[in-house]
């Protein structure tokens, strides 16, 4: 598999955590839903006012969470971890008020989307076809199971989303190790 610098992992919610909170998707300060897809575009976002996230179900607050639509949310204590690794050009932290929490939280807006899925090595890949009823999606991934990427396409990114399958969050071995060293709760990793 090569050295540790070319290993990547999918970062996802740890469903084994018992009694964890469930977060609704972000709204603006007036309660209007924010467009959730902007958080998967790979572009910096300029929000007016402070976004709010309410609890869809109460429970234990986590360091690293995902909303119901998989928008990543991190506790403020993790922001320096990303900054110390020099990842300011790869991730944007947007302040958010989590209803009922005094602690600082941030939406983690990942700024790199990289064409890196290795179709041949994935367990199963399906594409949208024109006859599927969504002509604007034709040629996009419809299903990716057993995700594998080609690390040669990643460059020096430590956190990114794969182009065409942007709900997935991928991290380098270096970032994975740092998150594990800081005992960040709420996440798991699978090698890709």
N, C-alpha and C positions, 0 to 999 in steps of 0.2 A: 504493500500500500504506500510505500514511500516514507519520508520522514514526517514528523509530527506537524510540520508547517504546512503540509499539503492535505491534512485530514480535516474534514468538515462534518458537522453534526446538525441535525434538525433539533431546534429548541422548541419544546412544546410544554403545555400545561401538564402538571403531575396530578393525574386524577386519583392517585393513591392517597393524597393529603385528605385527611378526614375533617369534616365540618368546616371546610374553607368557604369563604364568601363567594358569591356569584355576582359579577359586575354587569350592569346594564351598559349600553353603548352611550358615548358622550353626547351631551347636549350643550347648548350655549347657556349663558346665565339666565336667559328667559325661558328655558325649558324646551327650546326648539331643537330637534335632533340635528346633529352635525352630519354632513355627508360622510358616512363611514369609509367610503371607497377612497377618499383623499389620503387616508392613512396607509394605503397600499400602493400608492402611485410612484413612490421613490423620489418625490419632490419635497423641498422645504414647504412648510405650511405656516401661514400667518393667520392666527386666530385673533378675532377682536373680542376682548374681554377674556374672562377665565372660563374654560370649559368645566363642566360638572359631570360627574358620574355617580349615579345612585346604585344602590344595591338591588339586584334582582332577587337575591336571597341572602339573608344575613349569615355571617359565619366568621371564621378566623381570617384576619387580614394577612396577606402574603407579600413577600418582597417583590415578586415578579408574578403578575397575573395577566389574564386575558379577559377582555369583555366577551359578551355573548357572540359577537362577530369576529372574535380573535384579534382585536386591537390590543397590542401589548401595553401594560401599565407597570411602572416600576416605582418602588419606594425611593424617596430622595437620597437615602444613604448609598444607593447604587450609582448615582450619577458620577461621583468622583472616581469610581472604579473604571467607568468607560473613559472619562477624561484622562486618567493616569495612563491608560493604554493608548492615548492619542487618537481616539475614535470620533472626534468632533465633526469630521467631514463625512462620517458614515452614519451617524445617528443624531437626530434632533430631539431634545427633551422639551415637551410642551407642558407647562404647569396645568394641573387639573385639580379641582376640588372634589374629593371623594366624600359624598354626603355622610356625615356622622364621624369623620376622621379629622383629627387635628394635625396628624402627621403629613408631611409633604409627599405628594405623588405626582408622577409625570407620565404622559403618554409618550411612548418611545416610537418615534417616527423614523423608520429605517430608510436611508437615503440612496441605497444602491439596489438596483434590480439588474441581475446578471443572467444572460443567456448561458446556462450551464447544465441543464438537464441532459443526462446521457440516456436517451430513449432506449438504446439497445441493452443497457445494463439494468434498467428498471424492471421490476416484476411484471408490470402491465401499464401500458400507455394507450389512451384513447383520445381522439380529437373530435371537436365539434365538426359536423358536416352541414352543408347548406340545408339538407332535408330535416335537420333536427329542430327547426323552427326558430333558430336564433342566427340569422344570416350574418349579423355583425360579429359573431364569435367564430365563424367557420375558420378552421385551421388552428384555433387555440386548443390548449389542453382541456379535455373534458374530465379525464381521470388520470391520475398518476398514483400507482401503487408500488410500494417498494422503491421509493425514490433513490436514485443514484445520480451523482453529478460528475462532470469532468472537471477535476480540480485545476487543470491547465487553463480553463477559461475564467477562473476566479480572480486572478491577479493577487493583489495584496489586501483584499477585503477581509474584514474580520466579522462583519455582520451584514447580511444581505438577504434579499428574496430572489428566488429563481424566476426569471422572466416566463410568463405564461402560467405560473402556478403560485401567484403572489400571496396566498394566504399562509404559505409556509415561511418560517423564519430560520435561516441557516447561520451558523457561527463557526469560526475557526477553532482549531484545537486550542490555540492560545487563549481565546476569549472563554471557551468552555472551562478550561483549567482555572482561569481567574474567578469565574462565577462559582465553581466548586470550592476553590480555596477560601472564598468569602462566605461559604455555606449559605448561598442564596436559596431560599425556600420557594417552592411552588413550581419548579421546572424539572424536566427530564431531558435527556438527550438520546438521539439515535444516530448512529454513524450513517452518512450518506455517501 
